[in-house]
Amino acid sequence: MAVLSHPVWAVAQDEVTYVARDFTFTGPDAIAAGMVPVRLRNEGRDLHQIQFIRLPTGKTAADFTAQINADPSRMPSWVQRRGGPNSVAPGEQALAFIGLEPGDYVLICGIPDSQGMPHVARGMLKSVKVLAGGARSNSPPATDLTITAVDFRFELSGPITAGSHIVRVVNNGSQPHEVVVVRLSPDASADDFLNAFRPGVAVSPAGHPVGGLVGIDPGRDGFFRMNFAVGNYGLICFLPDITRGAPHFTRGMMMDISVR
């Protein structure tokens, strides 16, 4: 899988960094509540992401782990998805801005390995406390583009131009949604990229993920920073349908975009 040369990564004020390896997260055990800039640095050999999950009252990380161990293909129905930096290749980074309320959280990677096992089922989970009373602001970052997720498509507030953007993602659907941004190979489409993941197909992916925002619940929003280069990209939602179990992209939740 080809990887672009490293960009110069701008640092967000008061950002929190987590390092992903195969199959662990390293980073702070506690962070202040508010609008948190979260950086993912992938030092593993596989794709990784960080999904922030808030645990409801009465549930623990042990409860979450027990359910994942019992059925790795299905998230517990009671999880509260709060977003996070989405998939990046080894050696790459991603930055997301997510609103976090005080409480107990688990950080997980839901990307499957070559055998189809989600990384979280291989132990890629970290418990984190989000604490009240800190000085962190709740104000969202300034944005110049909005991606609205509905069931089952993406809507853009305008064309995407080359350069650095902070993108707002709004979930106006009835299910959790995510945005995986894929830098596509020349002349490839998002569907071409997905073809590599279909059963019985043995081809290399026609592109590679470069970030985005992991799952957020209906009615919520989140933000990510992306330095778009001239070329073709795909927006894809891989989250499973809550009734059918199949990924949302199988219901048409993907989009081709051209950056100029």
C-alpha positions as CSV (number, residue, x, y, z in Angstrom):
1,M,0.0,0.0,0.0
2,A,1.5,3.3,-1.1
3,V,2.0,6.0,1.5
4,L,2.4,9.7,0.8
5,S,5.5,11.5,2.0
6,H,5.0,12.9,5.5
7,P,3.5,16.4,5.6
8,V,4.4,19.0,8.2
9,W,1.9,18.3,11.0
10,A,0.6,21.5,12.7
11,V,0.1,21.1,16.4
12,A,-3.3,22.1,17.8
13,Q,-3.4,24.0,21.1
14,D,-3.8,21.8,24.1
15,E,-3.9,18.6,22.0
16,V,-3.7,15.1,23.4
17,T,-1.6,12.5,21.6
18,Y,-2.1,8.7,21.6
19,V,0.4,6.4,19.9
20,A,-1.1,3.2,18.2
21,R,1.0,0.1,17.9
22,D,0.0,-3.5,17.2
23,F,-2.2,-3.9,19.3
24,T,-2.0,-1.2,22.0
25,F,-2.6,2.5,22.7
26,T,-0.1,4.6,24.7
27,G,-1.1,8.0,26.0
28,P,-2.7,9.8,28.9
29,D,-4.9,7.9,31.3
30,A,-7.0,11.0,32.1
31,I,-7.8,14.2,30.2
32,A,-9.9,17.3,30.9
33,A,-13.4,17.5,29.6
34,G,-14.3,19.9,26.7
35,M,-13.5,20.2,23.1
36,V,-10.4,17.9,22.9
37,P,-7.9,17.9,20.0
38,V,-6.9,14.3,19.8
39,R,-3.9,13.2,17.7
40,L,-3.4,9.6,16.6
41,R,0.2,8.6,15.7
42,N,0.4,5.2,14.1
43,E,3.7,3.5,14.9
44,G,2.3,0.0,14.1
45,R,2.5,-2.1,11.0
46,D,-1.3,-2.0,10.3
47,L,-3.9,0.6,9.8
48,H,-5.2,2.0,13.1
49,Q,-7.9,4.4,14.4
50,I,-9.1,5.7,17.8
51,Q,-12.8,5.4,18.6
52,F,-13.7,7.2,21.9
53,I,-16.6,5.3,23.6
54,R,-18.2,6.8,26.7
55,L,-19.4,4.1,29.1
56,P,-22.9,4.8,30.5
57,T,-23.5,4.8,34.3
58,G,-23.3,1.2,35.6
59,K,-21.1,-0.1,32.8
60,T,-17.3,-0.7,33.0
61,A,-14.4,-1.4,30.7
62,A,-14.7,-5.0,31.9
63,D,-18.3,-5.2,30.8
64,F,-17.3,-3.8,27.3
65,T,-14.5,-6.3,27.0
66,A,-16.7,-9.2,28.0
67,Q,-19.2,-8.5,25.3
68,I,-16.6,-8.0,22.6
69,N,-14.9,-11.3,23.6
70,A,-18.3,-13.0,23.4
71,D,-19.1,-11.5,19.9
72,P,-16.3,-9.5,18.3
73,S,-18.5,-8.7,15.3
74,R,-21.0,-6.6,17.3
75,M,-20.6,-3.5,19.5
76,P,-22.6,-3.5,22.7
77,S,-26.0,-1.7,22.2
78,W,-25.3,0.6,25.1
79,V,-22.1,2.3,23.9
80,Q,-22.0,6.0,23.3
81,R,-19.8,6.9,20.3
82,R,-17.9,10.2,20.6
83,G,-15.7,10.1,17.5
84,G,-11.9,10.2,17.3
85,P,-9.2,10.3,14.6
86,N,-9.9,7.8,11.8
87,S,-7.8,5.3,10.0
88,V,-4.2,6.1,9.0
89,A,-1.4,4.0,7.5
90,P,1.8,3.1,9.4
91,G,4.0,6.1,10.0
92,E,1.1,8.6,9.5
93,Q,-0.9,10.8,11.8
94,A,-4.5,12.1,12.1
95,L,-6.1,14.9,14.2
96,A,-9.7,15.1,15.3
97,F,-11.5,17.5,17.6
98,I,-14.2,15.8,19.8
99,G,-16.5,17.1,22.5
100,L,-16.0,14.9,25.6
101,E,-18.2,15.0,28.7
102,P,-16.8,13.9,32.1
103,G,-17.0,10.2,32.6
104,D,-15.4,6.8,32.0
105,Y,-14.3,6.0,28.4
106,V,-12.6,3.2,26.5
107,L,-10.5,3.9,23.4
108,I,-10.6,1.2,20.8
109,C,-9.5,0.3,17.3
110,G,-12.3,-1.4,15.4
111,I,-10.3,-2.1,12.2
112,P,-10.1,-5.8,11.4
113,D,-6.9,-7.7,10.9
114,S,-6.2,-9.9,7.9
115,Q,-8.4,-12.7,9.5
116,G,-11.3,-10.3,10.0
117,M,-10.8,-10.0,13.7
118,P,-11.3,-6.4,15.0
119,H,-8.1,-5.0,16.7
120,V,-10.1,-4.4,19.9
121,A,-10.7,-8.1,20.2
122,R,-6.9,-8.5,20.1
123,G,-6.5,-6.2,23.1
124,M,-6.4,-2.8,21.4
125,L,-8.3,-1.0,24.2
126,K,-7.4,1.6,26.7
127,S,-9.4,2.9,29.6
128,V,-9.5,6.7,30.0
129,K,-11.1,9.1,32.5
130,V,-12.4,12.4,31.3
131,L,-12.4,14.8,34.2
132,A,-14.6,17.9,35.0
133,G,-13.3,21.1,36.3
134,G,-10.4,21.7,33.9
135,A,-9.7,24.9,31.9
136,R,-10.4,23.3,28.5
137,S,-12.8,25.2,26.3
138,N,-16.0,23.7,24.9
139,S,-15.8,26.0,21.9
140,P,-15.6,24.1,18.5
141,P,-12.7,25.0,16.1
142,A,-13.4,27.3,13.2
143,T,-14.3,25.3,10.1
144,D,-14.7,26.0,6.4
145,L,-16.4,22.7,5.3
146,T,-19.2,20.5,6.6
147,I,-19.9,16.9,5.8
148,T,-23.4,15.8,6.8
149,A,-24.0,12.1,7.3
150,V,-27.5,10.8,6.7
151,D,-28.9,7.3,6.2
152,F,-27.1,6.4,3.8
153,R,-25.1,9.1,2.1
154,F,-22.8,12.1,2.6
155,E,-23.7,15.7,1.8
156,L,-21.0,18.4,1.4
157,S,-21.5,22.0,2.1
158,G,-19.3,23.0,-0.9
159,P,-16.3,21.8,-3.0
160,I,-13.1,20.8,-1.4
161,T,-10.0,22.7,-2.4
162,A,-6.4,21.8,-2.0
163,G,-4.8,22.8,1.3
164,S,-5.4,22.4,5.0
165,H,-9.0,22.3,6.2
166,I,-10.8,21.7,9.5
167,V,-13.9,19.8,8.6
168,R,-17.1,19.5,10.6
169,V,-19.0,16.2,10.5
170,V,-22.6,16.2,11.5
171,N,-24.6,13.0,12.0
172,N,-28.2,13.7,10.9
173,G,-29.0,10.1,10.5
174,S,-30.7,7.6,12.7
175,Q,-27.7,5.4,13.2
176,P,-24.0,6.0,14.1
177,H,-21.9,7.1,11.2
178,E,-18.2,7.8,10.4
179,V,-16.1,9.4,7.7
180,V,-13.1,7.5,6.4
181,V,-11.2,9.7,4.0
182,V,-9.3,7.7,1.3
183,R,-6.7,9.1,-1.0
184,L,-7.4,7.2,-4.2
185,S,-5.0,6.0,-6.8
186,P,-5.1,7.8,-10.1
187,D,-8.4,7.2,-12.0
188,A,-9.7,5.1,-9.2
189,S,-13.1,5.5,-7.4
190,A,-14.2,4.7,-3.8
191,D,-15.9,1.6,-5.2
192,D,-12.6,0.5,-6.8
193,F,-11.0,0.9,-3.3
194,L,-13.7,-1.1,-1.6
195,N,-13.4,-3.9,-4.2
196,A,-10.2,-5.1,-2.5
197,F,-12.2,-5.9,0.7
198,R,-15.0,-7.9,-1.0
199,P,-15.0,-11.7,-0.5
200,G,-13.0,-13.7,-3.0
201,V,-11.2,-10.7,-4.4
202,A,-7.4,-10.7,-4.4
203,V,-6.3,-7.2,-5.5
204,S,-4.4,-4.4,-3.7
205,P,-6.5,-1.5,-2.5
206,A,-6.7,1.4,-5.0
207,G,-5.7,4.0,-2.5
208,H,-5.1,4.3,1.3
209,P,-7.0,5.9,4.3
210,V,-5.6,9.3,5.4
211,G,-7.9,10.0,8.4
212,G,-11.3,11.4,9.0
213,L,-13.7,11.0,12.0
214,V,-14.6,7.7,13.7
215,G,-18.2,6.9,14.6
216,I,-20.5,9.5,16.2
217,D,-24.0,8.9,17.5
218,P,-27.1,10.5,15.8
219,G,-27.4,14.2,16.6
220,R,-23.7,14.7,17.4
221,D,-20.9,16.3,15.6
222,G,-17.1,16.2,15.5
223,F,-14.2,17.7,13.6
224,F,-11.1,16.6,11.8
225,R,-8.1,18.4,10.2
226,M,-7.1,17.3,6.7
227,N,-4.4,18.6,4.4
228,F,-6.0,17.8,1.0
229,A,-3.7,17.5,-2.0
230,V,-4.8,17.8,-5.6
231,G,-6.4,14.5,-6.7
232,N,-9.2,12.1,-6.1
233,Y,-10.6,11.1,-2.7
234,G,-13.3,8.8,-1.4
235,L,-15.5,9.3,1.7
236,I,-16.7,6.0,3.1
237,C,-18.7,4.8,6.1
238,F,-17.7,1.3,7.3
239,L,-19.9,1.1,10.3
240,P,-22.4,-1.8,10.3
241,D,-26.1,-1.3,9.8
242,I,-27.8,-1.8,13.2
243,T,-30.5,-4.1,11.7
244,R,-28.7,-5.8,8.8
245,G,-25.2,-6.0,10.1
246,A,-23.6,-5.1,6.7
247,P,-21.3,-2.1,6.4
248,H,-23.1,1.2,5.5
249,F,-21.1,1.4,2.2
250,T,-23.1,-1.6,1.0
251,R,-26.2,0.7,1.2
252,G,-24.5,3.4,-0.8
253,M,-22.7,5.4,1.9
254,M,-19.6,6.3,-0.1
255,M,-18.8,9.4,-2.2
256,D,-16.1,10.3,-4.7
257,I,-14.7,13.8,-4.5
258,S,-12.1,15.6,-6.7
259,V,-9.8,18.1,-5.1
260,R,-8.4,20.9,-7.3
